[in-house]
Amino acid sequence: MFKRVVRQSKFRHVFGQAVKNDQCYDDIRVSRVTWDSAFCAVNPKFVAVIVEASGGGAFMVLPLHKTGRIDKAYPTVCGHTGPVLDIDWCPHNDQVIASGSEDCTVMVWQIPENGLVTSMPEPVVVLEGHSKRVGIVTWHPTARNILLSAGENFNGKNSSSCCLINSFFNIQT
């Protein structure tokens, strides 16, 4: 006798609804660089997205209330000479974001209160010391101004470094 096997799921009657175009971000040139990264970071004020850029790496910082079609000439954060691989917002300051890149640097940026009006080519601080590309950048969740960056050294093994950012610059809070 054949017994029918059907997996029971509590989600079988749940249906999604597509979001309207005026509530989405449209026409963003997301980076095609392959790396284990989410390509975006969000905080209570902004969303940052790693984008395609000629001549280096860049990312967009968009206010959460600005949705819809994004102009191709929208200002970017564009100080890296190689593609940006990871970005992370500071959990203690909604205007501070860190980025890691293939150019072996970590850069910390201070975004204006109302977002970008013009492109931002100069970071607040540049952290150098990696011998290969920087693939992971993350802030300490509870301690202020502690940033961890990780990359690969010449042996292909993971290497990480930790910096106390407060010794390099004064973050405005």
TAQUINOR-V977629 format. One record per residue. D_LAST is the distance of its C-alpha to the last C-alpha in Angstrom with 1 decimal. Layout:
d_last=D_LAST
d_last=D_LAST
//
This chain:
d_last=71.4
d_last=68.2
d_last=65.2
d_last=62.3
d_last=58.9
d_last=56.0
d_last=52.6
d_last=51.2
d_last=47.6
d_last=45.6
d_last=43.8
d_last=47.0
d_last=46.7
d_last=43.1
d_last=42.7
d_last=39.6
d_last=39.1
d_last=37.9
d_last=34.8
d_last=35.6
d_last=34.8
d_last=32.5
d_last=30.2
d_last=30.1
d_last=28.7
d_last=31.8
d_last=32.8
d_last=30.1
d_last=31.6
d_last=30.3
d_last=30.8
d_last=34.2
d_last=33.3
d_last=34.5
d_last=32.1
d_last=31.1
d_last=27.9
d_last=26.9
d_last=26.1
d_last=23.3
d_last=20.0
d_last=18.5
d_last=15.4
d_last=15.3
d_last=14.6
d_last=16.3
d_last=19.3
d_last=19.8
d_last=23.4
d_last=25.1
d_last=27.7
d_last=30.8
d_last=30.4
d_last=33.1
d_last=32.6
d_last=29.8
d_last=27.1
d_last=24.7
d_last=22.8
d_last=22.0
d_last=18.8
d_last=20.1
d_last=18.6
d_last=20.2
d_last=22.1
d_last=23.7
d_last=26.8
d_last=30.2
d_last=31.5
d_last=29.1
d_last=30.4
d_last=31.4
d_last=29.7
d_last=26.3
d_last=23.7
d_last=22.7
d_last=20.4
d_last=23.3
d_last=22.9
d_last=25.0
d_last=28.7
d_last=29.7
d_last=29.1
d_last=25.8
d_last=26.7
d_last=23.6
d_last=20.0
d_last=17.4
d_last=14.0
d_last=11.4
d_last=11.9
d_last=8.5
d_last=6.5
d_last=9.0
d_last=8.7
d_last=9.5
d_last=13.3
d_last=15.9
d_last=19.5
d_last=22.7
d_last=25.9
d_last=29.6
d_last=29.0
d_last=28.0
d_last=24.4
d_last=21.0
d_last=18.4
d_last=14.6
d_last=13.5
d_last=10.5
d_last=12.0
d_last=11.9
d_last=11.0
d_last=14.8
d_last=15.8
d_last=18.0
d_last=20.6
d_last=22.1
d_last=22.3
d_last=19.7
d_last=21.8
d_last=19.5
d_last=16.9
d_last=14.1
d_last=16.2
d_last=19.7
d_last=20.9
d_last=24.6
d_last=27.1
d_last=28.6
d_last=32.2
d_last=32.3
d_last=30.2
d_last=26.9
d_last=27.4
d_last=24.7
d_last=21.0
d_last=19.1
d_last=16.0
d_last=16.8
d_last=16.5
d_last=15.6
d_last=14.7
d_last=11.2
d_last=11.5
d_last=15.2
d_last=16.8
d_last=20.5
d_last=22.7
d_last=26.4
d_last=29.3
d_last=33.0
d_last=34.7
d_last=38.2
d_last=40.0
d_last=38.4
d_last=36.9
d_last=33.3
d_last=31.1
d_last=27.5
d_last=25.0
d_last=21.8
d_last=19.2
d_last=16.5
d_last=13.9
d_last=12.2
d_last=15.6
d_last=15.5
d_last=12.3
d_last=9.1
d_last=6.2
d_last=3.8
d_last=0.0
//
